[in-house]
Amino acid sequence: MRLTDERKKRGWSKSELSRRSGVALPEICRIEGGKIYPYPGWRRKLAAALEVSEEELFPEVVRKNA
């Protein structure tokens, strides 16, 4: 998953991504684990924290909902 790759590329823990994005840690764990799709607000927050576009971070979700 690109979210995990981008997070690890920066050397961030899931907790750090949670802190920087404002998305709760359990949600990040479930998103990265493929258990849930991120809500649009979460996608925006995560993309902003990682400084990438939503489309780049979640191409499968953005295409599916387009």
N, CA, C and O atoms as CSV, one atom per row, in Angstrom:
chain,resi,resn,atom,element,x,y,z
A,1,MET,N,N,0.841,-1.177,0.000
A,1,MET,CA,C,0.000,0.000,0.000
A,1,MET,C,C,0.883,1.236,0.000
A,1,MET,O,O,1.905,1.296,0.684
A,2,ARG,N,N,0.473,2.199,-0.767
A,2,ARG,CA,C,1.288,3.406,-0.896
A,2,ARG,C,C,1.379,4.200,0.390
A,2,ARG,O,O,2.401,4.833,0.656
A,3,LEU,N,N,0.327,4.177,1.189
A,3,LEU,CA,C,0.365,4.890,2.461
A,3,LEU,C,C,1.516,4.371,3.322
A,3,LEU,O,O,2.293,5.155,3.868
A,4,THR,N,N,1.620,3.079,3.438
A,4,THR,CA,C,2.692,2.466,4.232
A,4,THR,C,C,4.050,2.813,3.640
A,4,THR,O,O,4.977,3.172,4.366
A,5,ASP,N,N,4.167,2.706,2.318
A,5,ASP,CA,C,5.438,3.013,1.657
A,5,ASP,C,C,5.862,4.460,1.910
A,5,ASP,O,O,7.015,4.726,2.247
A,6,GLU,N,N,4.928,5.383,1.745
A,6,GLU,CA,C,5.246,6.802,1.949
A,6,GLU,C,C,5.617,7.079,3.407
A,6,GLU,O,O,6.539,7.846,3.682
A,7,ARG,N,N,4.905,6.459,4.323
A,7,ARG,CA,C,5.194,6.646,5.746
A,7,ARG,C,C,6.588,6.125,6.072
A,7,ARG,O,O,7.375,6.807,6.728
A,8,LYS,N,N,6.886,4.922,5.615
A,8,LYS,CA,C,8.191,4.322,5.899
A,8,LYS,C,C,9.333,5.069,5.216
A,8,LYS,O,O,10.430,5.175,5.764
A,9,LYS,N,N,9.069,5.585,4.014
A,9,LYS,CA,C,10.087,6.345,3.295
A,9,LYS,C,C,10.557,7.546,4.120
A,9,LYS,O,O,11.714,7.956,4.028
A,10,ARG,N,N,9.658,8.100,4.920
A,10,ARG,CA,C,9.993,9.247,5.764
A,10,ARG,C,C,10.542,8.832,7.125
A,10,ARG,O,O,10.981,9.670,7.912
A,11,GLY,N,N,10.511,7.527,7.390
A,11,GLY,CA,C,10.995,7.045,8.676
A,11,GLY,C,C,10.021,7.300,9.810
A,11,GLY,O,O,10.418,7.347,10.975
A,12,TRP,N,N,8.737,7.466,9.477
A,12,TRP,CA,C,7.724,7.757,10.475
A,12,TRP,C,C,7.079,6.482,10.977
A,12,TRP,O,O,6.884,5.531,10.220
A,13,SER,N,N,6.753,6.467,12.238
A,13,SER,CA,C,5.933,5.395,12.795
A,13,SER,C,C,4.470,5.709,12.478
A,13,SER,O,O,4.143,6.808,12.030
A,14,LYS,N,N,3.612,4.748,12.714
A,14,LYS,CA,C,2.178,4.998,12.551
A,14,LYS,C,C,1.724,6.083,13.528
A,14,LYS,O,O,0.873,6.910,13.199
A,15,SER,N,N,2.291,6.071,14.709
A,15,SER,CA,C,1.950,7.100,15.706
A,15,SER,C,C,2.344,8.492,15.224
A,15,SER,O,O,1.606,9.456,15.428
A,16,GLU,N,N,3.497,8.595,14.592
A,16,GLU,CA,C,3.949,9.886,14.071
A,16,GLU,C,C,3.019,10.360,12.962
A,16,GLU,O,O,2.659,11.537,12.920
A,17,LEU,N,N,2.630,9.466,12.071
A,17,LEU,CA,C,1.696,9.837,11.009
A,17,LEU,C,C,0.367,10.277,11.611
A,17,LEU,O,O,-0.240,11.237,11.136
A,18,SER,N,N,-0.081,9.597,12.630
A,18,SER,CA,C,-1.317,9.977,13.315
A,18,SER,C,C,-1.201,11.382,13.887
A,18,SER,O,O,-2.103,12.204,13.727
A,19,ARG,N,N,-0.102,11.645,14.543
A,19,ARG,CA,C,0.107,12.964,15.147
A,19,ARG,C,C,0.123,14.056,14.087
A,19,ARG,O,O,-0.509,15.099,14.256
A,20,ARG,N,N,0.836,13.822,13.005
A,20,ARG,CA,C,0.984,14.838,11.962
A,20,ARG,C,C,-0.282,15.034,11.137
A,20,ARG,O,O,-0.537,16.135,10.648
A,21,SER,N,N,-1.072,13.985,10.979
A,21,SER,CA,C,-2.259,14.069,10.126
A,21,SER,C,C,-3.544,14.376,10.883
A,21,SER,O,O,-4.484,14.932,10.316
A,22,GLY,N,N,-3.587,14.018,12.152
A,22,GLY,CA,C,-4.825,14.177,12.901
A,22,GLY,C,C,-5.784,13.017,12.722
A,22,GLY,O,O,-6.918,13.072,13.198
A,23,VAL,N,N,-5.343,11.960,12.038
A,23,VAL,CA,C,-6.148,10.745,11.884
A,23,VAL,C,C,-5.754,9.801,13.021
A,23,VAL,O,O,-4.569,9.572,13.262
A,24,ALA,N,N,-6.741,9.261,13.710
A,24,ALA,CA,C,-6.469,8.417,14.880
A,24,ALA,C,C,-5.647,7.185,14.506
A,24,ALA,O,O,-5.809,6.612,13.428
A,25,LEU,N,N,-4.771,6.797,15.412
A,25,LEU,CA,C,-3.892,5.653,15.198
A,25,LEU,C,C,-4.644,4.371,14.830
A,25,LEU,O,O,-4.220,3.684,13.901
A,26,PRO,N,N,-5.738,4.015,15.510
A,26,PRO,CA,C,-6.438,2.777,15.113
A,26,PRO,C,C,-6.928,2.814,13.664
A,26,PRO,O,O,-6.929,1.791,12.978
A,27,GLU,N,N,-7.345,4.001,13.202
A,27,GLU,CA,C,-7.802,4.119,11.814
A,27,GLU,C,C,-6.631,3.932,10.849
A,27,GLU,O,O,-6.775,3.266,9.824
A,28,ILE,N,N,-5.480,4.512,11.170
A,28,ILE,CA,C,-4.302,4.333,10.315
A,28,ILE,C,C,-3.934,2.851,10.238
A,28,ILE,O,O,-3.613,2.344,9.163
A,29,CYS,N,N,-3.979,2.165,11.369
A,29,CYS,CA,C,-3.673,0.730,11.382
A,29,CYS,C,C,-4.653,-0.043,10.497
A,29,CYS,O,O,-4.245,-0.931,9.748
A,30,ARG,N,N,-5.923,0.288,10.580
A,30,ARG,CA,C,-6.919,-0.426,9.771
A,30,ARG,C,C,-6.806,-0.079,8.295
A,30,ARG,O,O,-7.004,-0.943,7.441
A,31,ILE,N,N,-6.490,1.175,7.982
A,31,ILE,CA,C,-6.296,1.560,6.573
A,31,ILE,C,C,-5.097,0.823,6.006
A,31,ILE,O,O,-5.192,0.212,4.942
A,32,GLU,N,N,-3.967,0.871,6.705
A,32,GLU,CA,C,-2.762,0.194,6.221
A,32,GLU,C,C,-2.956,-1.314,6.152
A,32,GLU,O,O,-2.371,-1.976,5.295
A,33,GLY,N,N,-3.765,-1.857,7.038
A,33,GLY,CA,C,-4.038,-3.294,7.033
A,33,GLY,C,C,-5.057,-3.727,5.994
A,33,GLY,O,O,-5.321,-4.919,5.834
A,34,GLY,N,N,-5.636,-2.748,5.278
A,34,GLY,CA,C,-6.604,-3.065,4.238
A,34,GLY,C,C,-7.978,-3.442,4.780
A,34,GLY,O,O,-8.804,-3.993,4.052
A,35,LYS,N,N,-8.220,-3.152,6.031
A,35,LYS,CA,C,-9.509,-3.501,6.643
A,35,LYS,C,C,-10.597,-2.489,6.325
A,35,LYS,O,O,-11.774,-2.843,6.267
A,36,ILE,N,N,-10.212,-1.223,6.116
A,36,ILE,CA,C,-11.179,-0.180,5.781
A,36,ILE,C,C,-10.604,0.713,4.688
A,36,ILE,O,O,-9.387,0.823,4.537
A,37,TYR,N,N,-11.501,1.355,3.922
A,37,TYR,CA,C,-11.100,2.401,2.991
A,37,TYR,C,C,-11.138,3.718,3.741
A,37,TYR,O,O,-12.039,3.934,4.551
A,38,PRO,N,N,-10.196,4.593,3.499
A,38,PRO,CA,C,-10.199,5.867,4.200
A,38,PRO,C,C,-11.310,6.786,3.699
A,38,PRO,O,O,-11.565,6.874,2.497
A,39,TYR,N,N,-11.959,7.464,4.629
A,39,TYR,CA,C,-12.946,8.475,4.277
A,39,TYR,C,C,-12.257,9.607,3.531
A,39,TYR,O,O,-11.050,9.797,3.682
A,40,PRO,N,N,-13.010,10.370,2.721
A,40,PRO,CA,C,-12.380,11.485,1.993
A,40,PRO,C,C,-11.615,12.449,2.899
A,40,PRO,O,O,-10.534,12.909,2.532
A,41,GLY,N,N,-12.152,12.759,4.063
A,41,GLY,CA,C,-11.450,13.667,4.975
A,41,GLY,C,C,-10.132,13.091,5.455
A,41,GLY,O,O,-9.139,13.809,5.574
A,42,TRP,N,N,-10.123,11.799,5.729
A,42,TRP,CA,C,-8.885,11.135,6.145
A,42,TRP,C,C,-7.881,11.139,5.005
A,42,TRP,O,O,-6.693,11.381,5.221
A,43,ARG,N,N,-8.353,10.871,3.786
A,43,ARG,CA,C,-7.439,10.881,2.624
A,43,ARG,C,C,-6.776,12.241,2.494
A,43,ARG,O,O,-5.567,12.326,2.280
A,44,ARG,N,N,-7.556,13.301,2.621
A,44,ARG,CA,C,-6.995,14.654,2.518
A,44,ARG,C,C,-5.962,14.910,3.608
A,44,ARG,O,O,-4.885,15.437,3.330
A,45,LYS,N,N,-6.282,14.543,4.839
A,45,LYS,CA,C,-5.364,14.777,5.951
A,45,LYS,C,C,-4.077,13.981,5.806
A,45,LYS,O,O,-2.988,14.504,6.045
A,46,LEU,N,N,-4.201,12.726,5.417
A,46,LEU,CA,C,-3.013,11.880,5.261
A,46,LEU,C,C,-2.143,12.374,4.109
A,46,LEU,O,O,-0.920,12.437,4.233
A,47,ALA,N,N,-2.769,12.721,2.996
A,47,ALA,CA,C,-2.014,13.225,1.845
A,47,ALA,C,C,-1.302,14.532,2.201
A,47,ALA,O,O,-0.145,14.733,1.833
A,48,ALA,N,N,-1.995,15.410,2.913
A,48,ALA,CA,C,-1.384,16.690,3.303
A,48,ALA,C,C,-0.196,16.456,4.235
A,48,ALA,O,O,0.850,17.083,4.072
A,49,ALA,N,N,-0.349,15.568,5.199
A,49,ALA,CA,C,0.743,15.291,6.140
A,49,ALA,C,C,1.963,14.732,5.414
A,49,ALA,O,O,3.101,15.046,5.764
A,50,LEU,N,N,1.719,13.904,4.401
A,50,LEU,CA,C,2.820,13.280,3.658
A,50,LEU,C,C,3.274,14.126,2.464
A,50,LEU,O,O,4.239,13.787,1.779
A,51,GLU,N,N,2.557,15.238,2.227
A,51,GLU,CA,C,2.871,16.157,1.130
A,51,GLU,C,C,2.856,15.474,-0.229
A,51,GLU,O,O,3.759,15.657,-1.046
A,52,VAL,N,N,1.806,14.679,-0.454
A,52,VAL,CA,C,1.563,14.056,-1.750
A,52,VAL,C,C,0.084,14.253,-2.073
A,52,VAL,O,O,-0.699,14.616,-1.195
A,53,SER,N,N,-0.302,14.017,-3.321
A,53,SER,CA,C,-1.708,14.158,-3.694
A,53,SER,C,C,-2.507,12.940,-3.234
A,53,SER,O,O,-1.958,11.854,-3.050
A,54,GLU,N,N,-3.802,13.140,-3.056
A,54,GLU,CA,C,-4.674,12.014,-2.707
A,54,GLU,C,C,-4.617,10.930,-3.781
A,54,GLU,O,O,-4.581,9.739,-3.474
A,55,GLU,N,N,-4.607,11.357,-5.042
A,55,GLU,CA,C,-4.579,10.415,-6.157
A,55,GLU,C,C,-3.312,9.563,-6.144
A,55,GLU,O,O,-3.339,8.378,-6.476
A,56,GLU,N,N,-2.216,10.184,-5.757
A,56,GLU,CA,C,-0.949,9.463,-5.680
A,56,GLU,C,C,-0.945,8.479,-4.510
A,56,GLU,O,O,-0.415,7.373,-4.619
A,57,LEU,N,N,-1.532,8.887,-3.408
A,57,LEU,CA,C,-1.515,8.078,-2.200
A,57,LEU,C,C,-2.554,6.962,-2.221
A,57,LEU,O,O,-2.296,5.860,-1.737
A,58,PHE,N,N,-3.723,7.246,-2.781
A,58,PHE,CA,C,-4.821,6.277,-2.799
A,58,PHE,C,C,-5.419,6.140,-4.200
A,58,PHE,O,O,-6.611,6.395,-4.373
A,59,PRO,N,N,-4.640,5.749,-5.194
A,59,PRO,CA,C,-5.178,5.711,-6.562
A,59,PRO,C,C,-6.357,4.754,-6.713
A,59,PRO,O,O,-7.286,5.035,-7.470
A,60,GLU,N,N,-6.331,3.647,-6.013
A,60,GLU,CA,C,-7.408,2.662,-6.140
A,60,GLU,C,C,-8.715,3.178,-5.559
A,60,GLU,O,O,-9.784,2.849,-6.074
A,61,VAL,N,N,-8.660,3.968,-4.514
A,61,VAL,CA,C,-9.865,4.500,-3.876
A,61,VAL,C,C,-10.407,5.673,-4.666
A,61,VAL,O,O,-11.614,5.762,-4.893
A,62,VAL,N,N,-9.535,6.573,-5.089
A,62,VAL,CA,C,-9.960,7.764,-5.827
A,62,VAL,C,C,-10.595,7.364,-7.150
A,62,VAL,O,O,-11.640,7.901,-7.516
A,63,ARG,N,N,-9.978,6.424,-7.879
A,63,ARG,CA,C,-10.542,5.959,-9.154
A,63,ARG,C,C,-11.896,5.309,-8.949
A,63,ARG,O,O,-12.832,5.548,-9.712
A,64,LYS,N,N,-11.996,4.491,-7.923
A,64,LYS,CA,C,-13.211,3.741,-7.630
A,64,LYS,C,C,-14.373,4.685,-7.346
A,64,LYS,O,O,-15.509,4.398,-7.724
A,65,ASN,N,N,-14.103,5.807,-6.685
A,65,ASN,CA,C,-15.154,6.734,-6.291
A,65,ASN,C,C,-15.379,7.849,-7.318
A,65,ASN,O,O,-16.249,8.699,-7.129
A,66,ALA,N,N,-14.611,7.847,-8.382
A,66,ALA,CA,C,-14.741,8.923,-9.386
A,66,ALA,C,C,-15.955,8.723,-10.249
A,66,ALA,O,O,-16.218,9.529,-11.141
